[in-house]
Structures are given as structure tokens and as C-alpha cells.
Amino acid sequence: MLDIFLGCLLIAAAIFNLIAAIGLLRLPDVYTRMHAASKAGTFGSGLMLVTIAIHAGEINIASRALAGVAFFLLTAPISAHLLARAAYVAGIEPWSGTVRDDLKGHYKDKQGHLSSDDD
């Protein structure tokens, strides 16, 4: 029964990683691609590490796998945010179908300093 459960977890992880890969290939701009990679990729990788932790049955392997999950959950959103901000400051335009750009006109210079409404 445990093997069937672990197999289902691995299939779910592979599906999320496949969705992330398809998102990287099919989505129109760097911002939406980053969203796909950071959300679906992190979840798929996290599921794979949880599967490894359960299957290993040893506390040292399980603790490393769960530490990897925590690392993914802590770093993926931050790195995606920083990459998106760097792309925006560098002048990479959002997709033409983007409905709203809340940052337009708020950067003072190419160094990435945000201006406030008081400036």
C-alpha cells in the first residue's frame, strides 16, 4: 500500500514539474514564465523530496530531504521576485496582453530605486 501511495506522489510531482516545463516553453513573457517555474516547479520538487523522505525510512535521509523542501519553500519565491524586479528594472517589457502594470512610472532610475507618491 505504501508503494502505491509513493508512486502516486511521484506521478503528481512529475505532473507538476511537467506543467512547470510547459509553462517555461509556452507562456508569453519572462514574468509569467518565472511564475510557472517558481510555483509549479517548487511544488513538484517538494513532492519528490517528500516522497524520498517517506521511502528512505532513515531519519538522516528524511531530515535532509525535508530540509531541501524547506529550502525550496524559502528561496524560490524570493529568487523569483528578485529576478522579476531585475528584469523590470532592466527594461524588459511585460507581454502586450498584460492588463495592469502597477510599477509603470515608479522607478526613478535604472538603479532600481522606487519613487514614492511623496517624491
VMD Tcl script that builds the backbone (N, CA, C; Angstrom):
set m [mol new atoms 357]
animate dup $m
set s [atomselect $m all]
$s set {name element resname resid chain x y z} {
  {N N MET 1 A 0.824 -1.196 0.000}
  {CA C MET 1 A 0.000 0.000 0.000}
  {C C MET 1 A 0.870 1.262 0.000}
  {N N LEU 2 A 1.978 1.217 0.754}
  {CA C LEU 2 A 2.874 2.364 0.804}
  {C C LEU 2 A 3.501 2.629 -0.564}
  {N N ASP 3 A 3.833 1.556 -1.279}
  {CA C ASP 3 A 4.421 1.732 -2.610}
  {C C ASP 3 A 3.449 2.398 -3.578}
  {N N ILE 4 A 2.181 2.065 -3.486}
  {CA C ILE 4 A 1.174 2.703 -4.343}
  {C C ILE 4 A 1.047 4.182 -4.004}
  {N N PHE 5 A 1.037 4.499 -2.716}
  {CA C PHE 5 A 0.964 5.896 -2.284}
  {C C PHE 5 A 2.178 6.682 -2.764}
  {N N LEU 6 A 3.365 6.097 -2.603}
  {CA C LEU 6 A 4.582 6.773 -3.052}
  {C C LEU 6 A 4.610 6.922 -4.568}
  {N N GLY 7 A 4.100 5.933 -5.259}
  {CA C GLY 7 A 4.006 6.030 -6.722}
  {C C GLY 7 A 3.076 7.157 -7.146}
  {N N CYS 8 A 1.959 7.303 -6.445}
  {CA C CYS 8 A 1.029 8.404 -6.746}
  {C C CYS 8 A 1.667 9.757 -6.458}
  {N N LEU 9 A 2.426 9.839 -5.352}
  {CA C LEU 9 A 3.131 11.082 -5.052}
  {C C LEU 9 A 4.153 11.422 -6.135}
  {N N LEU 10 A 4.879 10.425 -6.603}
  {CA C LEU 10 A 5.865 10.656 -7.659}
  {C C LEU 10 A 5.207 11.076 -8.965}
  {N N ILE 11 A 4.079 10.474 -9.288}
  {CA C ILE 11 A 3.359 10.862 -10.506}
  {C C ILE 11 A 2.853 12.291 -10.385}
  {N N ALA 12 A 2.315 12.651 -9.218}
  {CA C ALA 12 A 1.857 14.029 -9.007}
  {C C ALA 12 A 3.020 15.006 -9.117}
  {N N ALA 13 A 4.165 14.646 -8.546}
  {CA C ALA 13 A 5.346 15.509 -8.633}
  {C C ALA 13 A 5.798 15.668 -10.079}
  {N N ALA 14 A 5.791 14.584 -10.822}
  {CA C ALA 14 A 6.195 14.645 -12.223}
  {C C ALA 14 A 5.226 15.498 -13.040}
  {N N ILE 15 A 3.945 15.430 -12.719}
  {CA C ILE 15 A 2.959 16.252 -13.429}
  {C C ILE 15 A 3.190 17.730 -13.150}
  {N N PHE 16 A 3.451 18.073 -11.899}
  {CA C PHE 16 A 3.718 19.482 -11.584}
  {C C PHE 16 A 5.006 19.966 -12.246}
  {N N ASN 17 A 6.032 19.124 -12.276}
  {CA C ASN 17 A 7.264 19.513 -12.957}
  {C C ASN 17 A 7.049 19.631 -14.464}
  {N N LEU 18 A 6.208 18.780 -15.025}
  {CA C LEU 18 A 5.876 18.883 -16.449}
  {C C LEU 18 A 5.119 20.181 -16.731}
  {N N ILE 19 A 4.194 20.527 -15.857}
  {CA C ILE 19 A 3.459 21.792 -16.020}
  {C C ILE 19 A 4.420 22.975 -15.961}
  {N N ALA 20 A 5.392 22.927 -15.066}
  {CA C ALA 20 A 6.380 23.999 -14.979}
  {C C ALA 20 A 7.205 24.084 -16.258}
  {N N ALA 21 A 7.601 22.944 -16.789}
  {CA C ALA 21 A 8.391 22.932 -18.024}
  {C C ALA 21 A 7.577 23.444 -19.208}
  {N N ILE 22 A 6.325 23.030 -19.299}
  {CA C ILE 22 A 5.458 23.521 -20.382}
  {C C ILE 22 A 5.238 25.018 -20.227}
  {N N GLY 23 A 5.076 25.488 -18.993}
  {CA C GLY 23 A 4.915 26.913 -18.747}
  {C C GLY 23 A 6.124 27.705 -19.197}
  {N N LEU 24 A 7.309 27.166 -18.977}
  {CA C LEU 24 A 8.521 27.853 -19.431}
  {C C LEU 24 A 8.574 27.961 -20.951}
  {N N LEU 25 A 8.040 26.964 -21.621}
  {CA C LEU 25 A 8.079 26.971 -23.085}
  {C C LEU 25 A 6.933 27.774 -23.708}
  {N N ARG 26 A 5.771 27.754 -23.095}
  {CA C ARG 26 A 4.575 28.283 -23.742}
  {C C ARG 26 A 4.133 29.675 -23.303}
  {N N LEU 27 A 4.493 30.096 -22.111}
  {CA C LEU 27 A 3.999 31.383 -21.622}
  {C C LEU 27 A 4.711 32.538 -22.328}
  {N N PRO 28 A 4.036 33.683 -22.444}
  {CA C PRO 28 A 4.500 34.724 -23.364}
  {C C PRO 28 A 5.650 35.608 -22.910}
  {N N ASP 29 A 5.870 35.797 -21.628}
  {CA C ASP 29 A 6.938 36.719 -21.220}
  {C C ASP 29 A 7.674 36.182 -20.001}
  {N N VAL 30 A 8.746 36.875 -19.662}
  {CA C VAL 30 A 9.622 36.423 -18.589}
  {C C VAL 30 A 8.906 36.379 -17.239}
  {N N TYR 31 A 7.970 37.256 -17.023}
  {CA C TYR 31 A 7.284 37.332 -15.723}
  {C C TYR 31 A 6.344 36.142 -15.515}
  {N N THR 32 A 5.591 35.783 -16.526}
  {CA C THR 32 A 4.696 34.628 -16.387}
  {C C THR 32 A 5.490 33.328 -16.389}
  {N N ARG 33 A 6.596 33.281 -17.126}
  {CA C ARG 33 A 7.447 32.089 -17.102}
  {C C ARG 33 A 8.041 31.879 -15.716}
  {N N MET 34 A 8.465 32.970 -15.095}
  {CA C MET 34 A 9.009 32.862 -13.750}
  {C C MET 34 A 7.953 32.367 -12.766}
  {N N HIS 35 A 6.737 32.809 -12.953}
  {CA C HIS 35 A 5.647 32.373 -12.085}
  {C C HIS 35 A 5.461 30.855 -12.202}
  {N N ALA 36 A 5.444 30.361 -13.438}
  {CA C ALA 36 A 5.269 28.916 -13.641}
  {C C ALA 36 A 6.419 28.132 -13.028}
  {N N ALA 37 A 7.629 28.601 -13.248}
  {CA C ALA 37 A 8.793 27.875 -12.727}
  {C C ALA 37 A 8.836 27.898 -11.203}
  {N N SER 38 A 8.503 29.032 -10.613}
  {CA C SER 38 A 8.629 29.113 -9.160}
  {C C SER 38 A 7.492 28.400 -8.436}
  {N N LYS 39 A 6.303 28.445 -8.967}
  {CA C LYS 39 A 5.177 27.815 -8.260}
  {C C LYS 39 A 5.112 26.309 -8.525}
  {N N ALA 40 A 4.901 25.938 -9.780}
  {CA C ALA 40 A 4.735 24.518 -10.102}
  {C C ALA 40 A 6.034 23.743 -9.919}
  {N N GLY 41 A 7.161 24.340 -10.278}
  {CA C GLY 41 A 8.434 23.666 -10.114}
  {C C GLY 41 A 8.785 23.415 -8.666}
  {N N THR 42 A 8.525 24.375 -7.818}
  {CA C THR 42 A 8.796 24.211 -6.391}
  {C C THR 42 A 7.898 23.143 -5.781}
  {N N PHE 43 A 6.635 23.158 -6.169}
  {CA C PHE 43 A 5.715 22.161 -5.614}
  {C C PHE 43 A 6.089 20.759 -6.088}
  {N N GLY 44 A 6.422 20.619 -7.367}
  {CA C GLY 44 A 6.815 19.308 -7.887}
  {C C GLY 44 A 8.088 18.794 -7.244}
  {N N SER 45 A 9.078 19.655 -7.115}
  {CA C SER 45 A 10.333 19.250 -6.475}
  {C C SER 45 A 10.123 18.924 -5.001}
  {N N GLY 46 A 9.281 19.708 -4.349}
  {CA C GLY 46 A 8.967 19.439 -2.944}
  {C C GLY 46 A 8.281 18.102 -2.755}
  {N N LEU 47 A 7.346 17.785 -3.655}
  {CA C LEU 47 A 6.679 16.476 -3.571}
  {C C LEU 47 A 7.664 15.332 -3.777}
  {N N MET 48 A 8.592 15.516 -4.704}
  {CA C MET 48 A 9.595 14.459 -4.915}
  {C C MET 48 A 10.461 14.263 -3.672}
  {N N LEU 49 A 10.849 15.353 -3.041}
  {CA C LEU 49 A 11.661 15.228 -1.831}
  {C C LEU 49 A 10.876 14.610 -0.679}
  {N N VAL 50 A 9.597 14.932 -0.573}
  {CA C VAL 50 A 8.757 14.294 0.463}
  {C C VAL 50 A 8.645 12.803 0.190}
  {N N THR 51 A 8.514 12.425 -1.076}
  {CA C THR 51 A 8.458 11.006 -1.438}
  {C C THR 51 A 9.749 10.294 -1.046}
  {N N ILE 52 A 10.875 10.951 -1.312}
  {CA C ILE 52 A 12.164 10.371 -0.919}
  {C C ILE 52 A 12.236 10.214 0.596}
  {N N ALA 53 A 11.771 11.229 1.319}
  {CA C ALA 53 A 11.813 11.181 2.783}
  {C C ALA 53 A 10.991 10.012 3.325}
  {N N ILE 54 A 9.834 9.782 2.735}
  {CA C ILE 54 A 8.973 8.684 3.202}
  {C C ILE 54 A 9.567 7.341 2.808}
  {N N HIS 55 A 10.051 7.246 1.581}
  {CA C HIS 55 A 10.557 5.967 1.073}
  {C C HIS 55 A 11.852 5.536 1.755}
  {N N ALA 56 A 12.708 6.483 2.083}
  {CA C ALA 56 A 14.017 6.144 2.643}
  {C C ALA 56 A 13.898 5.401 3.973}
  {N N GLY 57 A 13.019 5.877 4.823}
  {CA C GLY 57 A 12.837 5.206 6.100}
  {C C GLY 57 A 13.958 5.437 7.089}
  {N N GLU 58 A 14.946 6.213 6.716}
  {CA C GLU 58 A 16.047 6.531 7.623}
  {C C GLU 58 A 15.944 8.005 7.992}
  {N N ILE 59 A 16.181 8.292 9.248}
  {CA C ILE 59 A 15.969 9.647 9.754}
  {C C ILE 59 A 16.951 10.642 9.130}
  {N N ASN 60 A 18.191 10.217 8.874}
  {CA C ASN 60 A 19.150 11.165 8.310}
  {C C ASN 60 A 18.805 11.542 6.862}
  {N N ILE 61 A 18.330 10.603 6.089}
  {CA C ILE 61 A 17.923 10.907 4.710}
  {C C ILE 61 A 16.639 11.719 4.708}
  {N N ALA 62 A 15.691 11.342 5.554}
  {CA C ALA 62 A 14.422 12.063 5.629}
  {C C ALA 62 A 14.632 13.501 6.088}
  {N N SER 63 A 15.514 13.705 7.046}
  {CA C SER 63 A 15.750 15.071 7.527}
  {C C SER 63 A 16.402 15.925 6.443}
  {N N ARG 64 A 17.304 15.353 5.665}
  {CA C ARG 64 A 17.912 16.107 4.559}
  {C C ARG 64 A 16.879 16.438 3.479}
  {N N ALA 65 A 16.031 15.482 3.178}
  {CA C ALA 65 A 15.004 15.722 2.162}
  {C C ALA 65 A 14.028 16.804 2.625}
  {N N LEU 66 A 13.619 16.743 3.871}
  {CA C LEU 66 A 12.702 17.761 4.388}
  {C C LEU 66 A 13.377 19.116 4.518}
  {N N ALA 67 A 14.685 19.128 4.797}
  {CA C ALA 67 A 15.423 20.395 4.789}
  {C C ALA 67 A 15.459 20.969 3.371}
  {N N GLY 68 A 15.565 20.098 2.376}
  {CA C GLY 68 A 15.503 20.549 0.981}
  {C C GLY 68 A 14.153 21.161 0.644}
  {N N VAL 69 A 13.074 20.568 1.145}
  {CA C VAL 69 A 11.734 21.132 0.937}
  {C C VAL 69 A 11.650 22.524 1.564}
  {N N ALA 70 A 12.131 22.646 2.785}
  {CA C ALA 70 A 12.109 23.954 3.455}
  {C C ALA 70 A 12.942 24.965 2.680}
  {N N PHE 71 A 14.095 24.542 2.181}
  {CA C PHE 71 A 14.951 25.421 1.397}
  {C C PHE 71 A 14.231 25.901 0.138}
  {N N PHE 72 A 13.576 24.975 -0.573}
  {CA C PHE 72 A 12.808 25.354 -1.769}
  {C C PHE 72 A 11.711 26.359 -1.421}
  {N N LEU 73 A 10.975 26.078 -0.363}
  {CA C LEU 73 A 9.854 26.949 0.000}
  {C C LEU 73 A 10.310 28.336 0.440}
  {N N LEU 74 A 11.500 28.421 1.013}
  {CA C LEU 74 A 12.001 29.720 1.468}
  {C C LEU 74 A 12.689 30.513 0.362}
  {N N THR 75 A 13.336 29.830 -0.556}
  {CA C THR 75 A 14.145 30.558 -1.539}
  {C C THR 75 A 13.473 30.786 -2.884}
  {N N ALA 76 A 12.602 29.906 -3.326}
  {CA C ALA 76 A 12.010 30.048 -4.663}
  {C C ALA 76 A 11.183 31.327 -4.821}
  {N N PRO 77 A 10.308 31.676 -3.896}
  {CA C PRO 77 A 9.546 32.915 -4.083}
  {C C PRO 77 A 10.424 34.164 -4.043}
  {N N ILE 78 A 11.434 34.149 -3.182}
  {CA C ILE 78 A 12.316 35.310 -3.077}
  {C C ILE 78 A 13.139 35.476 -4.347}
  {N N SER 79 A 13.695 34.377 -4.833}
  {CA C SER 79 A 14.509 34.482 -6.045}
  {C C SER 79 A 13.660 34.861 -7.255}
  {N N ALA 80 A 12.440 34.349 -7.340}
  {CA C ALA 80 A 11.567 34.731 -8.460}
  {C C ALA 80 A 11.238 36.219 -8.390}
  {N N HIS 81 A 10.976 36.721 -7.194}
  {CA C HIS 81 A 10.692 38.146 -7.037}
  {C C HIS 81 A 11.892 38.993 -7.450}
  {N N LEU 82 A 13.085 38.614 -7.006}
  {CA C LEU 82 A 14.280 39.380 -7.334}
  {C C LEU 82 A 14.592 39.331 -8.826}
  {N N LEU 83 A 14.400 38.182 -9.452}
  {CA C LEU 83 A 14.627 38.086 -10.895}
  {C C LEU 83 A 13.619 38.919 -11.670}
  {N N ALA 84 A 12.367 38.909 -11.229}
  {CA C ALA 84 A 11.349 39.718 -11.910}
  {C C ALA 84 A 11.642 41.203 -11.751}
  {N N ARG 85 A 12.072 41.608 -10.580}
  {CA C ARG 85 A 12.404 43.020 -10.375}
  {C C ARG 85 A 13.601 43.425 -11.223}
  {N N ALA 86 A 14.617 42.572 -11.289}
  {CA C ALA 86 A 15.792 42.869 -12.116}
  {C C ALA 86 A 15.401 42.964 -13.592}
  {N N ALA 87 A 14.518 42.091 -14.035}
  {CA C ALA 87 A 14.063 42.152 -15.425}
  {C C ALA 87 A 13.288 43.439 -15.684}
  {N N TYR 88 A 12.470 43.841 -14.732}
  {CA C TYR 88 A 11.682 45.062 -14.899}
  {C C TYR 88 A 12.579 46.295 -14.928}
  {N N VAL 89 A 13.546 46.342 -14.028}
  {CA C VAL 89 A 14.468 47.473 -13.977}
  {C C VAL 89 A 15.325 47.520 -15.239}
  {N N ALA 90 A 15.666 46.351 -15.778}
  {CA C ALA 90 A 16.467 46.286 -16.999}
  {C C ALA 90 A 15.676 46.728 -18.227}
  {N N GLY 91 A 14.375 46.883 -18.070}
  {CA C GLY 91 A 13.561 47.381 -19.171}
  {C C GLY 91 A 12.850 46.318 -19.987}
  {N N ILE 92 A 12.798 45.099 -19.503}
  {CA C ILE 92 A 12.075 44.050 -20.215}
  {C C ILE 92 A 10.587 44.303 -20.044}
  {N N GLU 93 A 9.938 44.546 -21.152}
  {CA C GLU 93 A 8.514 44.888 -21.135}
  {C C GLU 93 A 7.648 43.665 -20.844}
  {N N PRO 94 A 6.567 43.853 -20.096}
  {CA C PRO 94 A 5.603 42.759 -19.931}
  {C C PRO 94 A 4.919 42.455 -21.262}
  {N N TRP 95 A 4.308 41.314 -21.319}
  {CA C TRP 95 A 3.572 40.873 -22.502}
  {C C TRP 95 A 2.544 41.935 -22.887}
  {N N SER 96 A 2.272 42.078 -24.169}
  {CA C SER 96 A 1.337 43.103 -24.648}
  {C C SER 96 A -0.083 42.886 -24.132}
  {N N GLY 97 A -0.420 41.674 -23.751}
  {CA C GLY 97 A -1.745 41.385 -23.213}
  {C C GLY 97 A -1.864 41.613 -21.710}
  {N N THR 98 A -0.811 42.127 -21.098}
  {CA C THR 98 A -0.857 42.406 -19.664}
  {C C THR 98 A -1.867 43.510 -19.397}
  {N N VAL 99 A -2.748 43.274 -18.458}
  {CA C VAL 99 A -3.844 44.200 -18.191}
  {C C VAL 99 A -3.389 45.401 -17.363}
  {N N ARG 100 A -2.515 45.173 -16.402}
  {CA C ARG 100 A -2.171 46.234 -15.476}
  {C C ARG 100 A -0.688 46.174 -15.113}
  {N N ASP 101 A -0.045 47.325 -15.081}
  {CA C ASP 101 A 1.361 47.429 -14.692}
  {C C ASP 101 A 1.454 48.452 -13.568}
  {N N ASP 102 A 1.425 47.974 -12.341}
  {CA C ASP 102 A 1.421 48.867 -11.177}
  {C C ASP 102 A 2.742 49.589 -10.959}
  {N N LEU 103 A 3.820 49.108 -11.545}
  {CA C LEU 103 A 5.127 49.731 -11.337}
  {C C LEU 103 A 5.468 50.785 -12.384}
  {N N LYS 104 A 4.685 50.885 -13.431}
  {CA C LYS 104 A 4.996 51.819 -14.507}
  {C C LYS 104 A 5.072 53.250 -13.966}
  {N N GLY 105 A 6.207 53.882 -14.211}
  {CA C GLY 105 A 6.399 55.257 -13.785}
  {C C GLY 105 A 6.868 55.430 -12.356}
  {N N HIS 106 A 7.110 54.337 -11.644}
  {CA C HIS 106 A 7.518 54.444 -10.243}
  {C C HIS 106 A 9.012 54.267 -10.016}
  {N N TYR 107 A 9.753 53.898 -11.041}
  {CA C TYR 107 A 11.200 53.777 -10.886}
  {C C TYR 107 A 11.858 55.077 -11.293}
  {N N LYS 108 A 12.687 55.622 -10.396}
  {CA C LYS 108 A 13.351 56.900 -10.648}
  {C C LYS 108 A 14.483 56.749 -11.662}
  {N N ASP 109 A 15.204 55.644 -11.602}
  {CA C ASP 109 A 16.371 55.493 -12.448}
  {C C ASP 109 A 16.583 54.019 -12.773}
  {N N LYS 110 A 17.631 53.753 -13.523}
  {CA C LYS 110 A 17.943 52.375 -13.903}
  {C C LYS 110 A 18.619 51.590 -12.777}
  {N N GLN 111 A 18.853 52.218 -11.633}
  {CA C GLN 111 A 19.434 51.527 -10.495}
  {C C GLN 111 A 18.377 50.753 -9.718}
  {N N GLY 112 A 17.112 50.949 -10.035}
  {CA C GLY 112 A 16.050 50.211 -9.377}
  {C C GLY 112 A 15.500 50.876 -8.145}
  {N N HIS 113 A 15.749 52.177 -7.978}
  {CA C HIS 113 A 15.194 52.884 -6.828}
  {C C HIS 113 A 13.745 53.243 -7.106}
  {N N LEU 114 A 12.870 52.796 -6.257}
  {CA C LEU 114 A 11.446 53.109 -6.391}
  {C C LEU 114 A 11.177 54.506 -5.872}
  {N N SER 115 A 10.318 55.214 -6.575}
  {CA C SER 115 A 9.886 56.511 -6.072}
  {C C SER 115 A 8.558 56.326 -5.359}
  {N N SER 116 A 8.328 57.120 -4.351}
  {CA C SER 116 A 7.060 57.048 -3.642}
  {C C SER 116 A 6.139 58.130 -4.168}
  {N N ASP 117 A 4.931 58.120 -3.710}
  {CA C ASP 117 A 3.975 59.155 -4.132}
  {C C ASP 117 A 4.370 60.526 -3.584}
  {N N ASP 118 A 5.217 60.557 -2.530}
  {CA C ASP 118 A 5.638 61.813 -1.915}
  {C C ASP 118 A 6.769 62.491 -2.689}
  {N N ASP 119 A 7.487 61.724 -3.537}
  {CA C ASP 119 A 8.633 62.300 -4.267}
  {C C ASP 119 A 8.208 63.289 -5.327}
}
mol reanalyze $m
mol bondsrecalc $m
mol representation Tube
mol addrep $m
